[in-house]
């Protein structure tokens, strides 16, 4: 049953909060939506896959949670503005944003068309900017809010690079840098901005990438825990950053990768 239980009643209580999750039709976004709803939040489930959104929202409602399904391409400002308007009309405010929508088409760098590079940047980075800016304007009115941006260990610097994902790595590194700058500007307005950088996570999107057994073995080799993570394990970190339990955190990046980067 959704709603607070004995294990959540004193930790990560989101009762009375309204959360928007992008890319929420499946995978990590779906897990985030269910996790936040289970903690008491009213959840807006948005994705370009509207049918998938409706299924997630119905799952939440069946367990006595509150949810709204909205179709939204976060890379398009008009659709982002419409999403914010629908959220305010339904729930009256916005307390939490989880920027999760993303794409990762593998392509060799030397063969990557300009339009494909632009599409990944539009979805993975520009979409985060548009969503955060629109939502932060509303959060500023109430002097409170939490923005959680899903990056990746493919973020460069302290992270790692991935061959065939130049555009994706550029977008994820950009998310971390953008989040740090946003955190500085938004802190005086009572808005916290943090990142989560997942490692290899077992999601429908990742599973759709055909990888032979040897390639899979090579990918898991640098991970000390020798397995992929679960969407629910990312959702646990999302819940923490979305809640008041992380009230003194902003501009931070939590790496959830089974020890990959540490190795």
Secondary structure, 3 states (H helix, E strand, C coil): CCCCCCCCCCCCCCCCCEEEECCCCCHHHHHHHHHHHHCCCEEEEEECCHHHHHHHHHHHHHCCCCEEEEECCCCCHHHHHHHHHHHHHHHCCCCEEEECCCCCCCCCHHHCCHHHHHHHHHHHHHHHHHHHHHHHHHHHHHCCEEEEEECCCCCCCCCCCCCCCHHHHHHHHHHHHHHHHHHHHHHHHCEEEEEEEECCEECHHHHCCCCCHHHHHHHHHCCCCCCCEEHHHHHHHHHHHHCHHHCCCCCCEEEECCCCCCC
